[in-house]
Amino acid sequence: MPSKLCDYEILYLIGSGSYGKCLKVRRKSDSKILVWKDMDYGSMTEPEKQQLVSEVNLLRELKHKYIVRYHDRIIDRSKSRLYLIMEYCAGGDLASLITKCRKDRSFLDEETILKIFSQLLLALQACHGQRRRNGNQGKVLHRDLKPANVFLDENNDVKLGDFGLARVLHHDTSFAKTFVGTPYYMSPEQMNKVQYNDKSDIWSLGCLIYELCALVPPFTAPNQKLLAVKIKEGQFRRIPSKYSNDLQECIASMLNLTSTLRPSLEDIMGSLMLRKYVKEYS
Ligand SMILES: CN(C)CCCNS(=O)(=O)c1cccc(Nc2nc(OCC3CCCCC3)c3[nH]cnc3n2)c1
C-alpha cells in the first residue's frame, strides 16, 4: 500500500540538492527514521517524466547492503512533486568527511580507505549487474559518482546513493546545467562527448579514492575549460607518501586516459591489495 505524506513526521532539513530538498523524517507507524527527497517534476516534458519513472523503477530494484535503500514514493500531482522515501544514513556523506579531515589536517588510514573502496566496488558491481528492463539494454551505470553521493551508515559502512536522479531531474543536457558545480570527476571520454560507459564509472571511482587519500581531487583548475585541459593531459600528483605504492598504482590504473585500458571492477576486486577486504565485506 503506497504511503502518504501524513504517514511521516518531519524532523528537520538535512540539505538541499540540485533537484530538491532532503528531510529527515520519522515513519509514524513504527518510528523508523528515514529521509524523504522531494523533487519538482512540473517543468518536465513527457519523455523526461518517462525517464524519471524508469530511474525510480530502477532504484526500487537495487536492493544491496551498500546501496541506499529505496522505500517508497509519493506523488502529489496537485503540486507536480515526487517524494522519494529512502534509507537514512546517519554517518553523513564522504564530502563532509573529506572536509572534516582537511580542517583537522588529518589523513584517513589506508585501512579505512580500503574498506570504503571495497564496499563501493561491491555496490557498483551490484549496479552493473542490474539490467535495465524497459528496452534500454545495458548496465545500470551510476554516472555521478562523487563524495556527495556516497554516504556512511551508523557503522561507517558505505551507502551509495542518488543514482541518475540528478541527471534525470536536471533534465537539461547542456554541460553547464547538467553538472551543477565543477565536474572534477568527469572522464576524458565524457569531456570528448564520447559515449559514457562502465569504464567511466571506474574513472570516477579512481578520482573518488584519490580524493579520500589526498583530500583534494586528482585534477583541479579554476574553471571548467582549464579543468578539461588538465583531465585530458592526465597528469596528477602521487597520493601522500603515507599510502602504499599498491594503492597509488591501483588508482593510477583507474585514471588511464584510455578507457579500455582501465581495469574492470572484477580486476580491481581480485587484486592482492583488495581481495581480503572484498571477501570480508561481501
Ligand atoms: C550539502 N552538504 C552540505 C551536505 C549537508 C548534509 N550533510 S550530509 O553529510 O549530507 C548528511 C548529514 C547527516 C545525515 C545524512 N543522511 C542522509 N543524507 C542524504 O542526502 C543528503 C542530501 C543529499 C543532497 C544534497 C543535500 C543533502 C540521504 N539520501 C538518502 N539517505 C540519506 N541520508 C547526510
The ligand as an ORCA input file, in Angstrom:
! r2SCAN-3c Opt
* xyz 0 1
  C      25.185     19.663      1.019
  N      26.103     19.305      2.118
  C      26.495     20.465      2.911
  C      25.509     18.232      2.921
  C      24.570     18.723      4.001
  C      24.074     17.490      4.760
  N      25.182     16.724      5.261
  S      25.342     15.203      4.827
  O      26.695     14.835      5.097
  O      24.871     15.009      3.515
  C      24.341     14.261      5.921
  C      24.401     14.514      7.256
  C      23.648     13.742      8.122
  C      22.845     12.699      7.634
  C      22.782     12.462      6.267
  N      21.991     11.404      5.820
  C      21.478     11.240      4.575
  N      21.596     12.230      3.675
  C      21.088     12.045      2.421
  O      21.182     13.026      1.481
  C      21.773     14.261      1.896
  C      21.410     15.324      0.880
  C      21.907     14.921     -0.481
  C      21.638     16.016     -1.491
  C      22.257     17.328     -1.033
  C      21.722     17.720      0.324
  C      21.977     16.639      1.345
  C      20.468     10.839      2.099
  N      19.893     10.359      0.947
  C      19.451      9.119      1.248
  N      19.728      8.807      2.522
  C      20.363      9.856      3.083
  N      20.868     10.051      4.317
  C      23.550     13.253      5.405
*
